[in-house]
Amino acid sequence: MAANVLKRIGLLTPLAGLLLVLVLVNVLLSLGNQSLRVEVGERQQFITQTIQLEGLHREIVAALASSAVKNNDEQLKSLLASQGISLVGDPRAAGGAK
């Protein structure tokens, strides 16, 4: 009977050690997963804010371009050109010339 108990202890001790290792691995993976979730959340927030500001950006550029053409402002035209925005002329005048 004592030998049977020793066999069980000999079998259960390595299993308990393996279980402890698996629990530690689970905790480490959970912490890594949590930090990845935070990073993904921050990226999603940035994307959402960028989309919200895109309309405002377009309106500002359109107002600046209109003002540059209307007032023939060379400094404003060169500023827009330095940002990759080309001005051909007054879009309203081109639309009316059809």
C-alpha distances in whole Angstrom, upper triangle without the diagonal:
4,5,5,6,9,10,11,13,14,15,17,18,21,21,22,25,26,27,28,31,32,32,35,36,37,39,41,42,43,45,47,47,49,51,52,53,55,57,58,59,61,63,63,65,67,68,69,71,73,74,75,77,78,81,82,83,85,87,88,88,91,93,93,94,97,98,98,100,102,103,103,101,101,98,96,96,95,92,91,92,90,87,87,89,93,96,98,100,101,98,101,104,102,101,105,107,105
4,5,5,6,9,10,11,12,14,15,16,19,20,21,23,25,25,27,29,30,31,33,35,36,37,39,40,41,43,45,46,47,50,51,52,54,56,56,58,60,61,62,64,66,67,68,70,72,73,74,76,77,80,81,81,84,86,86,87,90,91,92,93,95,97,97,99,101,102,102,100,99,96,94,95,94,91,90,90,88,85,86,88,91,95,97,99,100,98,100,103,102,101,104,106,105
4,5,5,6,9,10,10,12,14,15,17,19,20,22,23,24,26,28,29,30,32,34,35,36,38,39,41,43,44,45,47,49,50,51,53,55,56,57,59,60,61,63,65,66,67,69,71,72,73,75,77,79,81,81,83,85,86,86,89,91,91,92,95,96,96,98,100,101,101,99,98,95,93,94,92,90,89,89,87,84,85,87,90,93,96,98,98,96,99,102,100,99,103,105,103
4,5,5,6,9,10,11,12,14,16,17,18,20,22,22,24,26,27,28,31,32,33,35,37,38,39,41,42,43,45,47,48,49,51,53,53,55,57,58,59,61,63,64,65,67,69,69,71,73,74,77,78,78,81,83,83,84,87,88,89,90,92,94,94,96,98,99,99,97,96,94,92,92,91,88,87,87,85,82,83,85,88,91,94,96,96,94,96,99,98,97,101,102,101
4,5,5,6,8,10,10,12,15,15,16,18,20,20,22,24,25,26,28,30,31,32,34,36,37,39,40,41,43,45,46,47,49,51,52,53,55,56,57,59,61,62,63,65,67,68,69,71,72,75,76,77,79,81,81,82,85,86,87,88,91,92,92,94,96,97,97,95,94,92,90,90,89,86,85,86,83,81,81,83,87,90,92,94,95,93,95,98,96,96,99,101,100
4,5,5,6,9,10,10,13,14,15,17,19,20,21,23,24,26,27,29,30,32,33,35,36,38,39,41,42,44,45,46,48,50,51,52,55,56,57,58,61,61,62,65,66,67,69,71,72,75,76,76,78,81,81,82,84,86,86,87,90,91,91,93,96,96,96,94,93,91,89,89,88,85,84,85,82,79,80,82,86,89,91,94,94,92,94,97,96,95,99,100,99
4,5,5,6,9,10,12,13,14,16,17,19,20,22,23,25,26,28,29,31,32,34,35,37,38,39,41,43,44,45,47,49,50,51,53,55,55,57,59,60,61,63,65,66,67,70,71,73,75,75,77,79,80,80,83,85,85,86,89,90,90,92,94,95,95,93,92,90,88,88,87,84,83,83,81,78,79,81,84,87,90,92,92,90,93,96,94,93,97,99,97
4,5,5,6,8,11,11,12,14,16,16,18,20,21,22,24,26,26,28,30,31,32,35,36,37,38,41,42,43,45,47,47,49,51,52,53,55,57,58,58,61,62,63,65,67,68,71,72,72,74,77,77,78,80,82,82,84,86,87,88,90,92,93,93,91,90,87,85,86,85,82,81,81,79,76,77,79,82,85,87,90,90,88,90,93,92,91,94,96,95
4,5,5,6,9,10,10,12,14,15,16,18,20,21,22,24,25,27,29,30,31,33,35,36,37,39,40,41,43,45,46,47,50,51,52,54,56,57,58,60,61,62,64,66,67,70,71,71,73,76,76,77,79,81,81,82,85,86,86,89,91,92,92,89,89,86,84,84,83,80,79,80,78,75,76,78,81,84,87,89,89,87,89,93,91,90,94,96,95
4,6,6,7,9,10,11,13,15,16,18,19,21,22,24,25,27,28,30,31,33,34,35,37,39,40,41,43,45,46,47,49,51,52,54,55,56,58,60,61,62,64,66,67,70,71,71,73,75,76,76,79,81,81,82,85,86,86,88,90,91,91,89,88,85,83,84,82,79,79,79,77,74,75,77,80,83,86,88,89,87,89,92,91,90,93,95,94
4,6,6,7,9,11,11,13,15,16,17,19,21,22,23,25,27,28,29,31,32,33,35,37,38,39,41,43,44,45,47,49,49,51,53,54,55,57,59,60,61,63,65,67,69,69,71,73,74,74,77,79,79,80,82,84,84,86,88,89,89,87,86,83,81,82,80,78,77,77,75,72,73,75,78,81,83,86,86,84,87,90,88,87,91,92,91
4,6,5,6,9,10,10,12,14,15,16,18,20,21,22,24,25,27,29,30,31,33,35,36,37,39,41,41,43,45,46,47,49,51,52,53,55,57,58,59,61,62,65,66,66,69,71,71,72,75,76,77,78,80,82,82,84,86,87,87,85,84,82,79,80,79,76,75,75,73,70,71,73,76,79,82,84,84,82,85,88,86,86,89,91,90
4,5,5,6,9,10,11,13,14,15,17,19,20,21,23,25,26,27,29,30,32,34,35,36,38,40,41,42,44,46,46,48,50,51,52,54,56,57,59,61,62,65,66,66,68,70,71,71,74,76,76,77,80,81,81,83,85,86,86,84,83,80,78,79,77,74,74,74,72,69,70,72,75,79,81,83,84,82,84,87,86,85,89,90,90
4,5,5,6,9,10,11,12,14,15,16,18,20,21,22,24,26,27,28,30,32,33,34,37,38,39,41,43,44,45,47,48,49,51,53,54,55,57,59,60,63,64,64,66,69,69,69,72,74,74,75,78,79,79,81,83,84,84,81,81,78,76,76,75,72,71,72,69,67,67,70,73,76,79,81,82,80,82,85,84,83,87,88,87
4,5,5,6,9,10,10,12,14,15,16,18,20,21,22,24,26,27,28,31,31,33,35,36,37,39,41,42,43,45,47,47,49,51,52,53,55,57,58,61,62,62,64,67,67,68,70,72,72,73,76,77,77,79,82,82,82,80,79,77,75,75,74,71,70,71,68,66,66,68,71,75,77,79,80,78,80,83,82,81,84,86,85
4,5,5,6,9,10,10,12,14,15,17,19,20,21,23,25,26,27,29,30,31,33,35,36,37,39,41,42,43,45,46,48,50,51,52,54,56,57,60,61,61,63,66,66,67,69,71,71,72,75,76,76,79,81,81,81,79,79,76,74,74,73,70,69,70,68,65,66,68,71,74,77,79,79,77,79,83,81,81,84,86,85
4,5,5,6,9,10,11,12,14,16,17,18,20,21,23,24,26,28,29,30,32,34,35,36,38,40,41,42,44,45,47,49,50,51,53,55,56,59,60,60,62,64,65,65,68,70,70,71,74,75,75,77,79,80,80,77,77,74,72,73,71,68,67,68,66,63,64,66,69,72,75,77,78,76,78,81,80,79,83,85,84
4,5,5,6,9,10,11,12,14,15,16,18,20,21,22,24,26,27,28,31,32,33,34,37,38,39,41,42,43,45,47,48,49,51,53,54,57,58,58,60,62,63,63,66,68,68,69,72,73,73,75,77,78,78,76,75,72,70,71,69,66,65,66,64,61,62,64,67,70,73,75,75,74,76,79,78,77,80,82,81
4,5,5,6,9,10,10,12,14,15,16,19,20,21,22,25,26,27,29,30,31,33,35,36,37,39,41,42,43,45,46,47,49,51,52,55,56,56,58,61,61,62,64,66,66,68,70,71,72,74,76,77,77,75,74,71,69,70,69,66,65,65,63,60,61,63,66,69,72,74,74,72,75,78,76,76,79,81,80
4,5,5,6,9,10,11,13,14,15,17,19,20,21,23,25,26,28,29,30,32,34,35,36,38,40,41,42,44,46,47,48,50,51,54,55,55,58,60,60,61,64,65,65,67,69,70,71,73,75,76,76,73,73,70,68,69,67,64,63,64,62,59,60,62,65,68,71,73,74,72,74,77,76,75,79,81,80
4,5,5,6,9,10,11,12,14,16,17,18,20,22,23,24,26,27,29,30,32,33,35,36,38,39,41,43,44,45,47,49,50,53,54,54,56,58,58,59,62,63,63,65,67,69,69,71,73,74,74,71,70,68,66,66,65,62,61,62,59,57,57,60,63,66,69,71,72,70,72,75,74,73,77,79,78
4,5,5,6,9,10,10,12,14,15,16,18,20,21,22,24,26,27,28,30,32,32,34,36,37,38,41,42,43,45,47,48,51,52,52,54,56,57,57,60,62,62,63,66,67,67,69,71,72,72,70,69,67,64,65,64,61,60,60,58,55,56,58,61,64,67,69,70,68,70,73,72,71,75,76,75
4,5,5,6,9,10,10,12,14,15,16,19,20,21,23,25,26,27,29,30,31,33,35,36,37,39,41,42,43,45,47,49,50,51,53,55,55,56,59,60,61,62,65,66,66,68,70,71,71,69,68,66,64,64,63,60,59,60,58,55,56,58,61,64,67,69,69,67,69,72,71,70,74,76,75
4,5,5,6,9,10,11,13,14,15,17,19,20,22,23,25,26,28,29,30,32,34,35,36,38,40,41,42,44,46,49,49,49,52,54,54,55,58,59,59,61,63,64,64,67,69,69,69,67,66,64,62,62,61,58,57,58,56,53,54,56,59,62,65,67,68,66,68,71,70,70,73,75,74
4,5,5,6,9,10,11,12,14,16,17,18,20,21,22,24,26,27,28,30,32,33,35,36,38,39,41,42,44,47,48,47,50,52,52,53,55,57,57,59,61,62,62,65,67,68,67,65,64,62,60,60,59,56,55,56,53,51,51,54,57,60,63,65,65,64,66,69,68,67,71,72,72
4,5,5,6,9,10,10,12,14,15,16,18,20,21,22,25,26,27,28,30,31,32,35,36,37,39,41,42,45,46,46,48,50,51,52,54,56,56,57,60,61,61,63,65,66,66,64,64,61,59,59,58,55,54,55,53,50,51,53,56,59,62,64,64,62,64,67,66,66,69,71,70
4,5,5,6,9,10,11,13,14,15,17,19,20,21,23,25,26,27,29,30,32,33,35,36,38,39,41,44,45,45,47,49,50,50,53,55,55,56,59,60,60,62,64,65,65,63,62,60,58,58,57,54,53,54,52,49,50,52,55,58,61,63,63,62,64,67,66,65,69,70,70
4,5,5,6,9,10,11,13,14,16,17,19,20,22,23,25,26,28,29,31,32,34,35,37,38,40,43,43,43,46,48,48,49,51,53,53,54,57,58,58,60,63,63,63,61,60,57,55,56,55,52,51,52,49,47,48,50,53,56,59,61,61,60,62,65,64,64,67,69,68
4,5,5,6,9,10,11,12,14,15,16,18,20,21,22,24,26,27,28,30,32,33,35,36,37,40,42,41,44,46,46,47,49,51,51,53,55,56,57,59,61,62,62,59,59,56,54,54,53,50,49,50,48,45,46,48,51,54,57,59,59,58,60,63,62,61,65,66,66
4,5,5,6,9,10,10,12,14,15,16,19,20,21,23,25,26,27,29,30,31,33,35,36,39,40,40,42,45,45,46,48,50,50,52,54,55,56,58,60,61,61,59,58,56,53,54,53,50,49,50,48,45,46,47,51,54,56,58,58,57,59,62,61,60,64,66,65
4,5,5,6,9,10,11,13,14,15,17,19,20,21,23,25,26,27,29,31,32,34,35,38,39,39,41,43,43,44,47,49,49,50,53,54,54,56,58,59,59,57,56,54,51,52,51,48,47,48,46,43,44,46,50,52,55,57,57,56,58,61,60,60,63,65,64
4,5,5,6,9,10,11,12,14,16,17,18,20,22,23,25,26,27,29,31,32,33,36,37,37,39,42,42,42,45,47,47,48,51,52,52,54,56,57,57,55,54,51,49,50,49,46,45,46,43,40,41,43,47,50,53,55,55,54,56,59,58,57,61,63,62
4,5,5,6,9,10,10,12,14,15,16,18,20,21,22,24,26,27,29,30,32,35,36,35,38,40,40,41,44,45,46,47,49,51,51,53,55,56,56,54,53,51,49,49,48,45,44,45,43,40,41,43,46,49,51,54,54,52,54,57,56,55,59,61,60
4,5,5,6,9,10,11,13,14,15,17,19,20,21,23,25,26,27,29,31,33,34,34,37,39,39,40,43,44,44,46,48,49,50,52,54,55,55,53,53,50,48,48,48,44,43,44,42,39,40,42,46,48,51,53,53,51,53,57,56,55,58,60,60
4,5,5,6,9,10,11,13,14,15,17,19,20,21,23,25,26,27,29,32,33,32,35,37,37,38,41,42,42,44,46,47,48,50,52,53,53,50,50,47,45,46,45,42,41,42,40,37,38,40,43,46,49,51,51,50,52,55,54,54,57,59,59
4,5,5,6,9,10,11,12,14,15,17,18,20,21,23,24,26,27,30,31,31,33,36,36,36,39,41,41,42,45,46,46,48,50,51,51,49,48,46,44,44,43,40,39,40,38,35,36,38,41,44,47,49,49,47,50,53,52,51,55,56,56
4,5,5,6,9,10,10,12,14,15,16,18,20,21,23,24,26,29,30,30,32,34,35,36,38,40,40,41,44,45,45,48,49,50,51,49,48,46,43,44,43,40,39,40,38,35,36,38,41,44,46,48,48,46,48,52,51,50,53,55,55
4,5,5,6,9,10,11,12,14,15,17,18,20,21,23,25,27,28,28,31,33,33,34,36,38,38,40,42,43,44,46,48,48,49,46,46,44,41,42,42,38,37,39,37,33,35,36,40,42,45,47,47,45,47,51,50,49,53,55,54
4,5,5,6,9,10,11,13,14,16,17,19,20,21,23,26,27,26,29,31,31,32,34,36,36,38,40,41,41,44,46,46,47,44,44,41,39,40,39,36,35,36,34,31,32,33,37,40,43,45,45,43,46,49,48,47,51,53,52
4,5,5,6,9,10,11,12,14,15,17,18,20,21,24,25,25,27,30,30,31,33,35,35,37,39,40,41,43,45,46,46,44,44,41,39,39,39,35,34,35,34,30,31,32,36,39,41,43,43,42,44,47,46,45,49,51,50
4,5,5,6,9,10,11,12,14,15,17,18,20,23,24,24,26,28,29,30,32,34,34,36,38,39,40,42,44,45,45,43,43,41,38,39,39,35,34,35,34,30,32,33,36,39,41,43,43,41,43,46,45,45,48,50,50
4,5,5,6,9,10,11,12,14,15,17,18,21,22,22,24,27,27,28,30,32,32,34,36,37,37,40,41,42,43,40,40,38,35,36,36,32,31,33,31,28,29,30,34,36,39,41,41,39,41,45,44,44,47,49,49
4,5,5,6,9,10,11,12,14,15,17,20,21,20,23,25,25,26,28,30,30,32,34,35,36,38,40,41,41,39,39,36,34,34,34,30,29,30,29,25,26,28,31,34,37,39,39,37,39,42,41,41,44,46,46
4,5,5,6,9,10,11,12,14,15,18,19,20,22,24,25,25,28,29,30,31,34,35,36,38,39,41,41,39,39,37,34,35,35,31,30,31,30,26,27,28,32,34,37,38,38,36,38,41,41,40,43,45,45
4,5,5,6,9,10,11,12,14,17,18,18,20,22,23,24,26,28,28,30,32,33,34,36,38,39,40,37,38,36,33,34,34,30,29,31,29,26,27,28,31,33,36,38,37,35,37,41,40,39,42,45,45
4,5,5,6,9,10,11,12,15,16,16,18,20,20,21,24,25,26,27,30,31,31,34,35,36,37,34,35,32,29,30,30,27,25,27,26,22,23,24,28,30,33,35,35,33,35,38,38,37,41,43,43
4,5,5,6,9,10,11,14,15,15,17,19,20,21,23,25,25,26,29,30,31,33,34,36,36,34,34,32,29,30,30,27,25,26,25,22,22,23,27,29,32,33,33,31,33,36,36,35,38,40,40
4,5,5,6,9,10,12,14,14,16,18,19,21,22,24,25,26,28,30,31,33,34,36,36,35,35,33,30,31,31,28,26,28,27,23,24,24,28,30,32,33,33,31,33,36,36,35,38,40,40
4,5,5,6,9,11,11,12,15,16,17,18,20,22,23,24,26,27,28,30,32,33,34,32,32,30,27,28,29,25,24,26,25,21,23,23,26,28,31,32,31,30,31,35,35,34,37,39,39
4,5,5,6,9,10,10,12,14,15,16,18,20,20,22,24,25,26,28,30,31,31,29,30,28,25,25,26,22,21,23,22,18,19,19,23,25,28,29,29,27,29,32,32,31,34,37,37
4,5,5,8,10,10,11,14,15,16,17,19,21,22,23,25,26,28,29,31,32,30,31,29,26,26,27,24,22,24,23,20,20,20,23,25,27,28,28,26,28,31,30,29,33,35,35
4,6,7,8,9,11,12,14,16,17,18,20,21,23,24,26,27,29,30,31,30,31,29,26,26,27,24,22,25,24,21,22,21,24,25,28,29,28,26,27,31,31,30,32,35,35
4,6,5,6,9,10,11,12,14,15,17,18,20,21,22,24,26,27,28,26,27,25,22,23,24,21,19,21,21,17,19,18,21,23,26,26,25,24,25,29,29,28,31,33,34
4,5,5,6,9,10,11,12,14,15,16,18,20,21,23,24,26,26,25,26,24,21,21,22,19,17,19,19,16,16,15,19,20,23,24,23,21,23,26,26,25,28,31,31
4,5,5,6,9,10,11,12,14,15,16,18,20,21,22,24,25,24,26,24,21,21,23,20,17,20,21,17,18,16,19,19,22,22,21,19,21,24,24,23,26,28,29
4,5,5,6,9,10,11,12,14,15,17,18,20,21,22,24,22,24,22,19,20,21,18,16,19,20,16,18,16,19,19,22,22,21,20,21,24,25,24,27,29,30
4,5,5,6,9,10,11,12,14,15,16,18,20,21,22,20,21,20,16,17,18,15,13,16,16,13,14,13,16,17,20,20,20,19,20,23,24,23,26,28,29
4,5,5,6,9,10,10,12,14,15,16,18,20,20,19,21,20,16,16,18,16,13,15,16,13,13,11,14,14,17,18,17,15,17,20,20,20,23,25,26
4,5,5,6,9,10,10,12,14,15,16,18,19,18,20,19,16,16,19,16,14,17,18,15,16,13,16,15,18,17,16,15,16,19,20,19,22,24,25
4,5,5,6,9,10,11,12,14,15,16,18,16,18,16,13,14,16,13,11,15,16,13,15,12,15,15,18,17,16,16,17,20,21,21,23,26,27
4,5,5,6,8,10,10,12,14,15,16,14,15,15,11,11,13,11,8,11,13,10,11,9,11,11,14,14,14,14,16,18,19,19,22,24,25
4,5,5,6,8,10,11,12,14,15,14,16,16,12,12,15,13,10,13,15,13,13,10,11,10,13,12,11,10,12,15,16,16,18,20,22
4,5,5,6,9,10,10,12,14,13,15,15,11,12,15,13,11,15,17,15,16,13,14,12,15,14,12,12,13,16,17,17,19,22,23
4,5,5,6,9,10,10,11,10,12,11,7,9,11,10,8,12,13,12,13,10,12,11,14,13,12,13,15,17,18,19,21,23,25
4,5,5,6,8,10,10,10,11,11,8,7,11,10,7,10,13,12,12,9,9,7,10,9,9,10,12,14,14,16,18,19,21
4,5,5,6,8,10,10,13,14,10,10,14,13,11,14,16,16,16,12,12,9,11,9,7,8,9,11,13,14,16,17,20
4,5,5,6,8,8,11,11,8,9,13,12,11,14,16,16,17,14,14,11,13,11,10,12,12,14,16,17,18,20,23
4,6,5,5,5,7,8,6,6,9,10,9,11,14,14,15,12,11,9,11,9,9,12,14,14,16,18,19,20,23
4,6,5,7,9,11,9,8,12,13,11,13,16,16,16,13,11,8,9,6,6,9,11,11,12,15,16,16,19
4,6,8,11,13,11,11,15,15,14,16,19,19,19,16,15,11,12,9,7,10,10,10,13,15,15,17,20
4,5,9,11,10,10,13,14,14,16,19,19,20,17,16,13,14,11,11,14,14,14,17,19,19,20,23
4,6,9,9,8,11,13,13,14,17,18,18,15,14,11,12,10,10,14,15,14,16,19,19,19,23
4,6,5,6,9,10,11,12,14,16,17,14,14,11,13,12,13,16,17,17,19,21,22,23,26
4,5,5,6,8,10,10,12,14,15,14,12,11,13,13,14,17,19,19,20,23,24,24,27
4,5,5,6,9,10,10,13,14,13,13,13,15,15,17,19,22,22,23,25,27,27,30
4,5,5,6,8,10,11,13,11,11,11,14,14,14,17,19,19,21,23,24,25,28
4,5,5,6,9,10,11,9,8,7,10,11,12,15,17,18,18,21,22,23,25
4,5,5,6,9,10,9,9,10,13,14,16,18,21,21,21,24,26,26,28
4,5,5,7,9,9,10,11,15,16,17,19,22,22,23,25,27,28,30
4,5,5,7,5,7,8,12,13,15,16,19,20,20,22,24,25,27
4,5,5,5,5,8,11,13,15,17,20,21,20,22,25,25,27
4,6,7,9,12,15,17,19,20,23,24,24,26,29,29,30
4,6,9,12,15,17,19,19,23,24,23,25,28,29,30
4,6,10,13,16,18,18,21,22,21,23,26,26,27
4,7,10,12,14,14,17,19,18,20,23,23,24
4,7,9,12,12,16,17,15,18,20,20,22
4,6,8,9,13,13,12,15,17,17,19
4,7,8,11,11,10,13,15,14,16
4,6,9,8,8,11,12,12,14
4,5,5,6,9,10,11,13
4,5,5,6,9,10,12
4,5,5,6,9,11
4,5,5,6,9
4,5,5,7
4,6,6
4,6
4
